[in-house]
């Protein structure tokens, strides 16, 4: 959302592995550290520059993230997933 276009989670997952971060074990401090530096290079590599202001908003959003609360995207997709 910070760059106003979808970014594939898989690309981010691969990039995190490439720079030595295990996304499955990423904690809040690690996520904040990523947002404060490597995220800028990752997004630039996708041709998606991020402004300093958007970067600050992203860090605040990550800092305030509570995994117990569903995101708007998760709420919107809740009824659309197939049960198999």
C-alpha positions in Angstrom: 0.0 0.0 0.0 2.9 2.3 0.6 3.8 2.3 -3.1 0.1 2.4 -4.2 0.4 -0.8 -6.2 0.3 -4.5 -5.2 3.7 -6.2 -4.6 3.7 -10.0 -4.9 4.3 -11.6 -1.5 6.4 -14.3 -3.2 8.8 -11.7 -4.6 9.2 -10.3 -1.1 9.6 -13.7 0.4 12.3 -14.6 -2.1 14.1 -11.3 -1.5 14.1 -11.7 2.2 15.7 -15.1 1.8 18.3 -13.6 -0.6 19.4 -11.1 2.0 19.6 -13.7 4.8 16.3 -13.1 6.5 13.9 -16.0 7.3 10.4 -14.5 6.6 8.8 -17.3 8.7 10.7 -16.2 11.7 10.6 -12.5 11.1 9.8 -10.6 14.3 8.7 -7.0 14.8 12.3 -5.7 15.2 13.4 -7.5 12.1 10.4 -6.2 10.1 11.1 -2.7 11.3 14.8 -3.0 10.4 13.8 -4.2 6.9 11.4 -1.3 6.5 14.2 1.1 7.5 16.6 0.1 4.8 16.4 -3.0 2.6 12.8 -2.4 1.7 13.8 0.8 -0.2 16.2 -1.2 -2.4 13.7 -4.1 -2.9 11.0 -1.7 -4.1 13.4 0.2 -6.3 14.4 -3.1 -7.9 10.7 -3.5 -8.8 10.6 0.0 -10.2 8.5 1.2 -7.3 10.2 4.1 -5.5 8.9 4.9 -2.0 9.0 8.4 -0.6 10.5 9.1 2.8 7.0 10.0 4.1 5.5 6.7 2.9 8.5 4.8 4.4 7.7 6.4 7.8 4.1 5.5 7.5 5.1 1.9 6.6 7.3 1.7 9.7 4.5 3.0 11.9 2.0 0.5 10.4 4.5 -2.4 11.0 5.1 -1.2 14.5 1.4 -1.0 15.2 0.6 -4.4 13.6 -1.3 -6.8 15.8 -1.5 -10.3 14.2 -4.6 -11.0 16.3 -6.5 -8.3 14.3 -7.5 -9.1 10.7 -6.4 -6.5 8.1 -9.0 -4.9 5.8 -7.7 -7.2 3.0 -8.2 -10.3 5.2 -11.7 -9.2 6.1 -12.6 -8.5 2.5 -11.4 -11.9 1.3 -12.8 -13.9 4.3 -16.0 -15.0 2.6 -14.4 -15.6 -0.8 -12.0 -18.5 0.0 -13.0 -21.9 -1.0 -13.3 -24.7 1.6 -12.0 -27.2 -1.0 
